[in-house]
């Protein structure tokens, strides 16, 4: 069935605009097919060639980019840290992903910014000064100091469109960087996970479900503002007791077993012979000891991170990427499990924090929610034990 030229046009231009660089005919065809269904390379090639040089430019043999775009990008800085099997780069993750070797990453585990402004220099300075801004600074509760939370309920319709574009671009770049079958786990929240999933699916990734982290997040449950006495028995929103992580993957090459043999991924590592990796994980708030090591506003607990990091590489081989590395907690978890990892972080304050946090967090002698101790043996030792 032939497609209207407008659909191919929109898919091609959207992909190249999100990529913000050049791509091969095969990459463009794969992106268009992910969005529209199977499309022949000849149809895409014909459309590209008919619109050179008005809309597209040939960047080389079989390579194209949007006209008017400058492919010269600053070389990402780094590495800023090498600790164990982890490497952390000081860079904008979009620039880094655009320049990293294609099909070089085997899994992605990350907690991106959601308000898109809460990690700006201005809002970070307010947060660090305790002034709040878009951050909600909760009061102490039962003697415990609660972590600040960004106000996702304040996002406007325009903010949500920008959020969709943000995750669409992230999906396109990740789809180029990861191998076929690579697992991609993205931390989210109940108000915005649908935007994340739809945008990243539009970017060519497969939605594979939702991972549920069972934990009290301190979101919701409040009475109406400035009317809490009048409506004492009303909560504006349910008290949130779970955190969704959107699960995605780059489409497989062939069957799962074919993908596992060639790319070492395409599924999740089981907890044991009779225990598959599950999509509901019990978890508590990040411990005070961990927050003292790495006082990052969205620090996730090591026991949870080690659990999902371990499962992300089904053959216990490959490289895990965190493109929004923050204080390096994902890298620390990968070191504890015995996996290679790469982090990318733009904020210099968090980079300085990561220089000590990656080692200290990775050295914590924790037991994951399934009861398996990860810090005492890496993948090589575990394979030997099985043998």
Secondary structure as a PSIPRED ss2 file (coil, helix, strand):
# PSIPRED VFORMAT (PSIPRED V4.0)

   1 X C   1.000  0.000  0.000
   2 X C   1.000  0.000  0.000
   3 X C   1.000  0.000  0.000
   4 X C   1.000  0.000  0.000
   5 X H   0.000  1.000  0.000
   6 X H   0.000  1.000  0.000
   7 X H   0.000  1.000  0.000
   8 X H   0.000  1.000  0.000
   9 X H   0.000  1.000  0.000
  10 X H   0.000  1.000  0.000
  11 X H   0.000  1.000  0.000
  12 X H   0.000  1.000  0.000
  13 X H   0.000  1.000  0.000
  14 X H   0.000  1.000  0.000
  15 X H   0.000  1.000  0.000
  16 X H   0.000  1.000  0.000
  17 X H   0.000  1.000  0.000
  18 X H   0.000  1.000  0.000
  19 X H   0.000  1.000  0.000
  20 X C   1.000  0.000  0.000
  21 X C   1.000  0.000  0.000
  22 X C   1.000  0.000  0.000
  23 X E   0.000  0.000  1.000
  24 X E   0.000  0.000  1.000
  25 X H   0.000  1.000  0.000
  26 X H   0.000  1.000  0.000
  27 X H   0.000  1.000  0.000
  28 X H   0.000  1.000  0.000
  29 X H   0.000  1.000  0.000
  30 X H   0.000  1.000  0.000
  31 X H   0.000  1.000  0.000
  32 X H   0.000  1.000  0.000
  33 X H   0.000  1.000  0.000
  34 X H   0.000  1.000  0.000
  35 X H   0.000  1.000  0.000
  36 X H   0.000  1.000  0.000
  37 X C   1.000  0.000  0.000
  38 X C   1.000  0.000  0.000
  39 X C   1.000  0.000  0.000
  40 X C   1.000  0.000  0.000
  41 X H   0.000  1.000  0.000
  42 X H   0.000  1.000  0.000
  43 X H   0.000  1.000  0.000
  44 X H   0.000  1.000  0.000
  45 X H   0.000  1.000  0.000
  46 X H   0.000  1.000  0.000
  47 X H   0.000  1.000  0.000
  48 X H   0.000  1.000  0.000
  49 X H   0.000  1.000  0.000
  50 X H   0.000  1.000  0.000
  51 X C   1.000  0.000  0.000
  52 X E   0.000  0.000  1.000
  53 X C   1.000  0.000  0.000
  54 X C   1.000  0.000  0.000
  55 X C   1.000  0.000  0.000
  56 X E   0.000  0.000  1.000
  57 X E   0.000  0.000  1.000
  58 X E   0.000  0.000  1.000
  59 X E   0.000  0.000  1.000
  60 X E   0.000  0.000  1.000
  61 X C   1.000  0.000  0.000
  62 X C   1.000  0.000  0.000
  63 X E   0.000  0.000  1.000
  64 X E   0.000  0.000  1.000
  65 X E   0.000  0.000  1.000
  66 X E   0.000  0.000  1.000
  67 X C   1.000  0.000  0.000
  68 X C   1.000  0.000  0.000
  69 X C   1.000  0.000  0.000
  70 X C   1.000  0.000  0.000
  71 X C   1.000  0.000  0.000
  72 X C   1.000  0.000  0.000
  73 X C   1.000  0.000  0.000
  74 X C   1.000  0.000  0.000
  75 X C   1.000  0.000  0.000
  76 X C   1.000  0.000  0.000
  77 X C   1.000  0.000  0.000
  78 X C   1.000  0.000  0.000
  79 X C   1.000  0.000  0.000
  80 X C   1.000  0.000  0.000
  81 X E   0.000  0.000  1.000
  82 X E   0.000  0.000  1.000
  83 X E   0.000  0.000  1.000
  84 X C   1.000  0.000  0.000
  85 X C   1.000  0.000  0.000
  86 X E   0.000  0.000  1.000
  87 X E   0.000  0.000  1.000
  88 X E   0.000  0.000  1.000
  89 X E   0.000  0.000  1.000
  90 X E   0.000  0.000  1.000
  91 X C   1.000  0.000  0.000
  92 X C   1.000  0.000  0.000
  93 X H   0.000  1.000  0.000
  94 X H   0.000  1.000  0.000
  95 X H   0.000  1.000  0.000
  96 X H   0.000  1.000  0.000
  97 X H   0.000  1.000  0.000
  98 X H   0.000  1.000  0.000
  99 X H   0.000  1.000  0.000
 100 X C   1.000  0.000  0.000
 101 X C   1.000  0.000  0.000
 102 X C   1.000  0.000  0.000
 103 X C   1.000  0.000  0.000
 104 X C   1.000  0.000  0.000
 105 X E   0.000  0.000  1.000
 106 X E   0.000  0.000  1.000
 107 X E   0.000  0.000  1.000
 108 X E   0.000  0.000  1.000
 109 X E   0.000  0.000  1.000
 110 X E   0.000  0.000  1.000
 111 X C   1.000  0.000  0.000
 112 X C   1.000  0.000  0.000
 113 X C   1.000  0.000  0.000
 114 X C   1.000  0.000  0.000
 115 X C   1.000  0.000  0.000
 116 X C   1.000  0.000  0.000
 117 X C   1.000  0.000  0.000
 118 X C   1.000  0.000  0.000
 119 X C   1.000  0.000  0.000
 120 X C   1.000  0.000  0.000
 121 X H   0.000  1.000  0.000
 122 X H   0.000  1.000  0.000
 123 X H   0.000  1.000  0.000
 124 X H   0.000  1.000  0.000
 125 X H   0.000  1.000  0.000
 126 X H   0.000  1.000  0.000
 127 X H   0.000  1.000  0.000
 128 X H   0.000  1.000  0.000
 129 X C   1.000  0.000  0.000
 130 X C   1.000  0.000  0.000
 131 X C   1.000  0.000  0.000
 132 X C   1.000  0.000  0.000
 133 X C   1.000  0.000  0.000
 134 X C   1.000  0.000  0.000
 135 X E   0.000  0.000  1.000
 136 X E   0.000  0.000  1.000
 137 X C   1.000  0.000  0.000
 138 X C   1.000  0.000  0.000
 139 X C   1.000  0.000  0.000
 140 X C   1.000  0.000  0.000
 141 X E   0.000  0.000  1.000
 142 X C   1.000  0.000  0.000
 143 X C   1.000  0.000  0.000
 144 X E   0.000  0.000  1.000
 145 X C   1.000  0.000  0.000
 146 X C   1.000  0.000  0.000
 147 X C   1.000  0.000  0.000
 148 X C   1.000  0.000  0.000
 149 X E   0.000  0.000  1.000
 150 X E   0.000  0.000  1.000
 151 X C   1.000  0.000  0.000
 152 X H   0.000  1.000  0.000
 153 X H   0.000  1.000  0.000
 154 X H   0.000  1.000  0.000
 155 X C   1.000  0.000  0.000
 156 X C   1.000  0.000  0.000
 157 X H   0.000  1.000  0.000
 158 X H   0.000  1.000  0.000
 159 X H   0.000  1.000  0.000
 160 X H   0.000  1.000  0.000
 161 X H   0.000  1.000  0.000
 162 X H   0.000  1.000  0.000
 163 X H   0.000  1.000  0.000
 164 X H   0.000  1.000  0.000
 165 X H   0.000  1.000  0.000
 166 X H   0.000  1.000  0.000
 167 X H   0.000  1.000  0.000
 168 X H   0.000  1.000  0.000
 169 X H   0.000  1.000  0.000
 170 X H   0.000  1.000  0.000
 171 X H   0.000  1.000  0.000
 172 X H   0.000  1.000  0.000
 173 X H   0.000  1.000  0.000
 174 X H   0.000  1.000  0.000
 175 X H   0.000  1.000  0.000
 176 X H   0.000  1.000  0.000
 177 X H   0.000  1.000  0.000
 178 X E   0.000  0.000  1.000
 179 X E   0.000  0.000  1.000
 180 X E   0.000  0.000  1.000
 181 X E   0.000  0.000  1.000
 182 X E   0.000  0.000  1.000
 183 X E   0.000  0.000  1.000
 184 X E   0.000  0.000  1.000
 185 X E   0.000  0.000  1.000
 186 X E   0.000  0.000  1.000
 187 X E   0.000  0.000  1.000
 188 X C   1.000  0.000  0.000
 189 X C   1.000  0.000  0.000
 190 X C   1.000  0.000  0.000
 191 X C   1.000  0.000  0.000
 192 X C   1.000  0.000  0.000
 193 X H   0.000  1.000  0.000
 194 X H   0.000  1.000  0.000
 195 X H   0.000  1.000  0.000
 196 X H   0.000  1.000  0.000
 197 X H   0.000  1.000  0.000
 198 X H   0.000  1.000  0.000
 199 X H   0.000  1.000  0.000
 200 X H   0.000  1.000  0.000
 201 X H   0.000  1.000  0.000
 202 X H   0.000  1.000  0.000
 203 X C   1.000  0.000  0.000
 204 X C   1.000  0.000  0.000
 205 X C   1.000  0.000  0.000
 206 X E   0.000  0.000  1.000
 207 X E   0.000  0.000  1.000
 208 X E   0.000  0.000  1.000
 209 X E   0.000  0.000  1.000
 210 X E   0.000  0.000  1.000
 211 X E   0.000  0.000  1.000
 212 X E   0.000  0.000  1.000
 213 X E   0.000  0.000  1.000
 214 X E   0.000  0.000  1.000
 215 X C   1.000  0.000  0.000
 216 X C   1.000  0.000  0.000
 217 X C   1.000  0.000  0.000
 218 X C   1.000  0.000  0.000
 219 X C   1.000  0.000  0.000
 220 X C   1.000  0.000  0.000
 221 X C   1.000  0.000  0.000
 222 X C   1.000  0.000  0.000
 223 X C   1.000  0.000  0.000
 224 X C   1.000  0.000  0.000
 225 X C   1.000  0.000  0.000
 226 X C   1.000  0.000  0.000
 227 X C   1.000  0.000  0.000
 228 X C   1.000  0.000  0.000
 229 X C   1.000  0.000  0.000
 230 X C   1.000  0.000  0.000
 231 X C   1.000  0.000  0.000
 232 X C   1.000  0.000  0.000
 233 X C   1.000  0.000  0.000
 234 X C   1.000  0.000  0.000
 235 X C   1.000  0.000  0.000
 236 X C   1.000  0.000  0.000
 237 X C   1.000  0.000  0.000
 238 X C   1.000  0.000  0.000
 239 X C   1.000  0.000  0.000
 240 X C   1.000  0.000  0.000
 241 X C   1.000  0.000  0.000
 242 X E   0.000  0.000  1.000
 243 X E   0.000  0.000  1.000
 244 X E   0.000  0.000  1.000
 245 X E   0.000  0.000  1.000
 246 X E   0.000  0.000  1.000
 247 X E   0.000  0.000  1.000
 248 X E   0.000  0.000  1.000
 249 X E   0.000  0.000  1.000
 250 X C   1.000  0.000  0.000
 251 X C   1.000  0.000  0.000
 252 X C   1.000  0.000  0.000
 253 X C   1.000  0.000  0.000
 254 X C   1.000  0.000  0.000
 255 X C   1.000  0.000  0.000
 256 X H   0.000  1.000  0.000
 257 X H   0.000  1.000  0.000
 258 X H   0.000  1.000  0.000
 259 X H   0.000  1.000  0.000
 260 X H   0.000  1.000  0.000
 261 X H   0.000  1.000  0.000
 262 X H   0.000  1.000  0.000
 263 X H   0.000  1.000  0.000
 264 X C   1.000  0.000  0.000
 265 X C   1.000  0.000  0.000
 266 X C   1.000  0.000  0.000
 267 X C   1.000  0.000  0.000
 268 X C   1.000  0.000  0.000
 269 X C   1.000  0.000  0.000
 270 X C   1.000  0.000  0.000
 271 X C   1.000  0.000  0.000
 272 X E   0.000  0.000  1.000
 273 X C   1.000  0.000  0.000
 274 X C   1.000  0.000  0.000
 275 X E   0.000  0.000  1.000
 276 X C   1.000  0.000  0.000
 277 X C   1.000  0.000  0.000
 278 X C   1.000  0.000  0.000
 279 X C   1.000  0.000  0.000
 280 X E   0.000  0.000  1.000
 281 X E   0.000  0.000  1.000
 282 X E   0.000  0.000  1.000
 283 X C   1.000  0.000  0.000
 284 X C   1.000  0.000  0.000
 285 X C   1.000  0.000  0.000
 286 X C   1.000  0.000  0.000
 287 X C   1.000  0.000  0.000
 288 X H   0.000  1.000  0.000
 289 X H   0.000  1.000  0.000
 290 X H   0.000  1.000  0.000
 291 X H   0.000  1.000  0.000
 292 X H   0.000  1.000  0.000
 293 X H   0.000  1.000  0.000
 294 X C   1.000  0.000  0.000
 295 X C   1.000  0.000  0.000
 296 X C   1.000  0.000  0.000
 297 X C   1.000  0.000  0.000
 298 X C   1.000  0.000  0.000
 299 X C   1.000  0.000  0.000
 300 X C   1.000  0.000  0.000
 301 X C   1.000  0.000  0.000
 302 X H   0.000  1.000  0.000
 303 X H   0.000  1.000  0.000
 304 X H   0.000  1.000  0.000
 305 X H   0.000  1.000  0.000
 306 X H   0.000  1.000  0.000
 307 X H   0.000  1.000  0.000
 308 X H   0.000  1.000  0.000
 309 X H   0.000  1.000  0.000
 310 X H   0.000  1.000  0.000
 311 X H   0.000  1.000  0.000
 312 X H   0.000  1.000  0.000
 313 X C   1.000  0.000  0.000
 314 X C   1.000  0.000  0.000
 315 X C   1.000  0.000  0.000
 316 X C   1.000  0.000  0.000
 317 X C   1.000  0.000  0.000
 318 X C   1.000  0.000  0.000
 319 X E   0.000  0.000  1.000
 320 X E   0.000  0.000  1.000
 321 X E   0.000  0.000  1.000
 322 X E   0.000  0.000  1.000
 323 X C   1.000  0.000  0.000
 324 X C   1.000  0.000  0.000
 325 X C   1.000  0.000  0.000
 326 X C   1.000  0.000  0.000
 327 X C   1.000  0.000  0.000
 328 X C   1.000  0.000  0.000
 329 X H   0.000  1.000  0.000
 330 X H   0.000  1.000  0.000
 331 X H   0.000  1.000  0.000
 332 X H   0.000  1.000  0.000
 333 X H   0.000  1.000  0.000
 334 X H   0.000  1.000  0.000
 335 X H   0.000  1.000  0.000
 336 X H   0.000  1.000  0.000
 337 X H   0.000  1.000  0.000
 338 X C   1.000  0.000  0.000
 339 X C   1.000  0.000  0.000
 340 X E   0.000  0.000  1.000
 341 X E   0.000  0.000  1.000
 342 X E   0.000  0.000  1.000
 343 X E   0.000  0.000  1.000
 344 X E   0.000  0.000  1.000
 345 X E   0.000  0.000  1.000
 346 X C   1.000  0.000  0.000
 347 X C   1.000  0.000  0.000
 348 X H   0.000  1.000  0.000
 349 X H   0.000  1.000  0.000
 350 X H   0.000  1.000  0.000
 351 X H   0.000  1.000  0.000
 352 X H   0.000  1.000  0.000
 353 X H   0.000  1.000  0.000
 354 X H   0.000  1.000  0.000
 355 X H   0.000  1.000  0.000
 356 X H   0.000  1.000  0.000
 357 X H   0.000  1.000  0.000
 358 X H   0.000  1.000  0.000
 359 X H   0.000  1.000  0.000
 360 X H   0.000  1.000  0.000
 361 X H   0.000  1.000  0.000
 362 X H   0.000  1.000  0.000
 363 X C   1.000  0.000  0.000
 364 X C   1.000  0.000  0.000
 365 X C   1.000  0.000  0.000
 366 X C   1.000  0.000  0.000
 367 X E   0.000  0.000  1.000
 368 X C   1.000  0.000  0.000
 369 X C   1.000  0.000  0.000
 370 X C   1.000  0.000  0.000
 371 X C   1.000  0.000  0.000
 372 X C   1.000  0.000  0.000
 373 X E   0.000  0.000  1.000
 374 X C   1.000  0.000  0.000
 375 X C   1.000  0.000  0.000
 376 X C   1.000  0.000  0.000
 377 X C   1.000  0.000  0.000
 378 X C   1.000  0.000  0.000
 379 X H   0.000  1.000  0.000
 380 X H   0.000  1.000  0.000
 381 X H   0.000  1.000  0.000
 382 X H   0.000  1.000  0.000
 383 X H   0.000  1.000  0.000
 384 X H   0.000  1.000  0.000
 385 X H   0.000  1.000  0.000
 386 X H   0.000  1.000  0.000
 387 X C   1.000  0.000  0.000
